[in-house]
Amino acid sequence: MQWLENRFVYPGSTAAESWAACPVDDYEDVWTVSADGTKIHGWYFPGPGLDVVLFAHGNGGNLSHRATYAIELREVLKASVLLFDYPGYGKSDGRPSESGCTAAGDAMIEWLARERGIPKNRHILFGESLGGGIAAELAVRHEHKALVLTKTFTSLPAAAKVLFPILPTDWLMTNRYETIRKLPNIHTPVFIAHGTADRLVPFHHGEELFAAANEPKAFHRMEGQEHNDRFTPDFYRALKDFLDRTAK
């Protein structure tokens, strides 16, 4: 059962299975080691501003499939962006788990402070889908500037219940990612975005996360968008406006 759960939760691909070339040249390969000794890989896109976006991606593919997001975020927010892969994804070693994915984020946060001298209060933690669960945990553990959750579930068992309604996912699953329980403990600006047509993680998950978050916060409805649709210019404008107003 544990093997089946992990196959469902972490269907990502290694670099040998699927890898896309980065569409820009001004990026850097990042290598660091997490607390358990796992070698973790990332792509760093330097930007003109003082802030950095740490991007925790969804559970499919690997970081090479999110380069466009990094480029768009860098352009809109005038910030550096660091994409990172989880254990067993892309070029990272190891096998994915909830603790291992979060440890990869911990290691990348420390790399930014150590190797680029970017203080943690300039870090914008950005989570996409599964990455939202990781970003929320990182926000509890580390000083940061703001938290962004997109297409994120209240908890992984609650999301799994949508696909497997007859299974007792709440007590059966060992991967939890209890995002909604983390939000009351986060007191930085929180931006939440969710697609109204999302059938994988239904829209009400985003609404419930927003209700649990502290002020200052904002909720962006991605009207008509499904789970795997790309971010639109409206999303980026709303995100920039919120950060400009609240995350000084």
C-alpha positions as CSV (number, residue, x, y, z in Angstrom):
1,M,0.0,0.0,0.0
2,Q,2.9,2.4,0.8
3,W,4.4,1.7,-2.6
4,L,1.1,2.4,-4.4
5,E,0.6,5.6,-2.4
6,N,4.0,6.9,-3.3
7,R,3.5,6.1,-7.0
8,F,0.3,8.1,-6.8
9,V,1.7,11.0,-4.9
10,Y,5.1,11.3,-6.6
11,P,4.7,10.5,-10.4
12,G,7.6,12.8,-11.3
13,S,10.2,12.0,-13.9
14,T,14.0,11.7,-13.6
15,A,16.2,13.6,-16.1
16,A,16.8,10.3,-17.9
17,E,13.1,9.9,-18.4
18,S,12.2,13.4,-19.4
19,W,14.2,16.6,-19.6
20,A,13.6,19.9,-21.3
21,A,16.4,22.4,-22.2
22,C,16.1,25.7,-20.5
23,P,14.8,28.4,-23.0
24,V,17.2,31.0,-21.6
25,D,21.0,31.1,-21.1
26,D,21.2,33.2,-18.0
27,Y,20.6,30.6,-15.4
28,E,22.8,28.6,-13.1
29,D,22.8,24.9,-12.1
30,V,22.6,24.7,-8.3
31,W,23.7,21.7,-6.3
32,T,23.3,21.3,-2.6
33,V,22.8,18.5,0.0
34,S,19.8,18.2,2.3
35,A,20.0,17.3,5.9
36,D,19.8,13.6,5.3
37,G,22.7,13.7,2.8
38,T,20.6,13.6,-0.4
39,K,22.1,15.6,-3.4
40,I,19.5,18.1,-4.6
41,H,19.5,20.0,-7.9
42,G,18.0,23.3,-8.9
43,W,18.0,26.1,-11.5
44,Y,18.7,29.7,-10.4
45,F,17.6,32.6,-12.5
46,P,19.2,35.8,-11.2
47,G,17.0,38.9,-11.3
48,P,17.5,42.6,-10.9
49,G,15.7,43.0,-7.6
50,L,16.5,42.2,-3.9
51,D,13.9,39.4,-3.6
52,V,14.0,35.8,-4.6
53,V,11.2,33.4,-5.3
54,L,11.7,29.8,-4.1
55,F,9.5,27.8,-6.4
56,A,8.2,24.4,-5.2
57,H,6.6,22.7,-8.1
58,G,3.7,20.2,-8.5
59,N,4.1,16.4,-8.3
60,G,4.5,15.7,-12.0
61,G,7.5,16.0,-14.3
62,N,10.5,17.9,-12.9
63,L,11.9,21.4,-12.7
64,S,12.9,21.5,-16.4
65,H,9.2,21.7,-17.2
66,R,8.7,24.8,-15.1
67,A,11.3,27.1,-16.6
68,T,8.7,29.3,-18.3
69,Y,7.1,30.0,-14.9
70,A,10.5,31.0,-13.5
71,I,11.1,33.3,-16.4
72,E,7.7,34.9,-16.1
73,L,8.0,35.4,-12.4
74,R,11.4,37.0,-12.8
75,E,10.0,39.4,-15.4
76,V,6.9,40.4,-13.5
77,L,8.3,40.6,-10.0
78,K,11.8,41.7,-10.9
79,A,13.1,39.0,-8.6
80,S,15.5,36.2,-8.8
81,V,13.9,32.7,-9.0
82,L,15.2,29.4,-7.7
83,L,13.5,26.2,-9.0
84,F,14.4,23.0,-7.2
85,D,13.6,19.4,-7.6
86,Y,12.6,16.9,-5.0
87,P,14.5,13.6,-4.2
88,G,14.1,11.3,-7.2
89,Y,13.0,14.1,-9.5
90,G,15.1,15.4,-12.4
91,K,18.7,15.2,-11.5
92,S,18.2,15.0,-7.7
93,D,19.2,11.8,-5.9
94,G,17.2,9.7,-3.5
95,R,13.5,8.9,-3.3
96,P,10.6,11.3,-2.7
97,S,8.8,11.5,0.7
98,E,7.1,14.3,2.6
99,S,10.1,14.8,4.9
100,G,12.6,14.5,2.0
101,C,10.8,17.0,-0.2
102,T,10.7,19.5,2.7
103,A,14.3,18.9,3.5
104,A,15.2,19.7,-0.1
105,G,13.4,23.1,0.3
106,D,15.3,23.6,3.6
107,A,18.6,23.0,1.8
108,M,17.8,25.4,-1.0
109,I,16.8,28.2,1.5
110,E,20.1,27.8,3.2
111,W,21.9,27.8,-0.2
112,L,20.3,31.2,-1.0
113,A,21.4,32.7,2.2
114,R,24.9,31.1,2.2
115,E,25.9,31.3,-1.5
116,R,23.9,34.4,-2.7
117,G,23.7,36.4,0.5
118,I,20.0,36.9,0.2
119,P,18.5,37.3,3.6
120,K,15.5,35.1,4.4
121,N,13.2,38.1,4.9
122,R,13.6,38.6,1.1
123,H,12.4,35.0,0.3
124,I,9.0,34.6,-1.4
125,L,7.9,31.0,-0.9
126,F,5.9,29.9,-3.9
127,G,4.1,26.5,-4.0
128,E,2.3,25.0,-7.0
129,S,-0.1,22.1,-6.2
130,L,1.9,19.6,-4.1
131,G,4.5,22.3,-3.8
132,G,2.0,24.4,-1.8
133,G,2.1,21.8,0.9
134,I,5.9,22.0,0.9
135,A,6.0,25.8,0.8
136,A,3.6,26.1,3.7
137,E,5.8,23.9,5.9
138,L,8.8,25.9,4.9
139,A,7.0,29.1,5.8
140,V,6.5,27.7,9.3
141,R,10.1,26.7,9.6
142,H,11.9,29.7,8.1
143,E,11.7,33.5,8.2
144,H,10.4,34.7,4.8
145,K,8.7,37.7,3.1
146,A,5.5,36.2,1.7
147,L,3.8,32.9,0.9
148,V,2.1,32.1,-2.4
149,L,-0.1,29.0,-2.8
150,T,-1.5,28.1,-6.2
151,K,-3.8,25.1,-7.0
152,T,-3.0,23.8,-3.5
153,F,-5.0,21.3,-1.4
154,T,-6.1,21.7,2.3
155,S,-4.4,18.3,2.9
156,L,-3.2,15.5,0.7
157,P,-5.7,13.0,2.1
158,A,-8.5,15.4,1.4
159,A,-7.4,15.8,-2.2
160,A,-7.0,12.1,-2.6
161,K,-10.6,11.6,-1.4
162,V,-11.7,13.3,-4.6
163,L,-10.1,10.7,-6.8
164,F,-10.7,7.7,-4.5
165,P,-14.0,8.5,-2.6
166,I,-14.4,4.9,-1.3
167,L,-11.0,4.7,0.4
168,P,-10.4,5.9,4.0
169,T,-7.6,8.2,2.8
170,D,-7.6,10.2,6.0
171,W,-6.2,7.4,8.1
172,L,-4.7,5.3,5.3
173,M,-2.2,7.8,3.9
174,T,1.2,8.5,5.4
175,N,2.0,11.5,3.1
176,R,-0.1,14.2,4.8
177,Y,0.9,17.8,3.7
178,E,-1.6,19.3,6.2
179,T,-1.5,22.7,4.5
180,I,-4.6,24.1,6.2
181,R,-3.2,23.4,9.7
182,K,0.0,25.4,9.0
183,L,-1.7,28.6,7.9
184,P,-2.8,29.9,11.3
185,N,0.9,29.8,12.4
186,I,2.0,32.0,9.4
187,H,1.9,35.8,9.9
188,T,3.4,37.0,6.7
189,P,1.4,38.1,3.6
190,V,-0.4,35.1,2.0
191,F,-1.6,35.0,-1.7
192,I,-3.8,32.1,-2.7
193,A,-4.9,31.4,-6.3
194,H,-7.2,28.6,-7.5
195,G,-8.9,27.6,-10.7
196,T,-12.7,27.5,-10.6
197,A,-12.8,24.5,-13.0
198,D,-10.1,22.5,-11.1
199,R,-11.2,18.9,-11.0
200,L,-8.1,17.4,-9.4
201,V,-8.0,19.8,-6.4
202,P,-11.5,21.3,-6.3
203,F,-11.9,25.1,-5.9
204,H,-13.3,24.9,-2.4
205,H,-9.8,23.8,-1.2
206,G,-8.5,27.2,-2.1
207,E,-11.4,28.9,-0.5
208,E,-10.8,26.9,2.8
209,L,-7.1,27.8,2.7
210,F,-7.9,31.4,2.3
211,A,-10.4,31.3,5.3
212,A,-7.7,29.8,7.5
213,A,-4.9,32.3,6.6
214,N,-4.1,35.4,8.6
215,E,-4.2,38.9,7.2
216,P,-2.8,40.3,5.1
217,K,-4.1,37.9,2.5
218,A,-5.6,37.8,-1.0
219,F,-7.6,35.2,-3.0
220,H,-7.4,35.2,-6.8
221,R,-10.0,33.3,-8.7
222,M,-8.6,31.8,-11.8
223,E,-11.9,31.8,-13.7
224,G,-12.5,28.7,-15.8
225,Q,-9.0,27.3,-15.2
226,E,-8.3,23.6,-14.7
227,H,-5.5,22.2,-12.6
228,N,-2.8,22.0,-15.3
229,D,-3.7,25.2,-17.1
230,R,-0.9,27.8,-17.3
231,F,-0.8,31.0,-15.2
232,T,-2.4,33.9,-17.0
233,P,-1.3,37.6,-17.2
234,D,-4.2,38.4,-14.8
235,F,-2.7,36.0,-12.2
236,Y,0.7,37.7,-12.5
237,R,-0.8,41.2,-12.2
238,A,-2.8,40.2,-9.1
239,L,0.3,38.6,-7.5
240,K,2.5,41.7,-8.2
241,D,-0.2,44.1,-6.9
242,F,-0.6,42.1,-3.7
243,L,3.1,41.9,-3.0
244,D,3.7,45.5,-3.8
245,R,1.0,46.5,-1.3
246,T,1.8,44.1,1.5
247,A,5.3,42.6,1.3
248,K,7.7,45.5,1.8
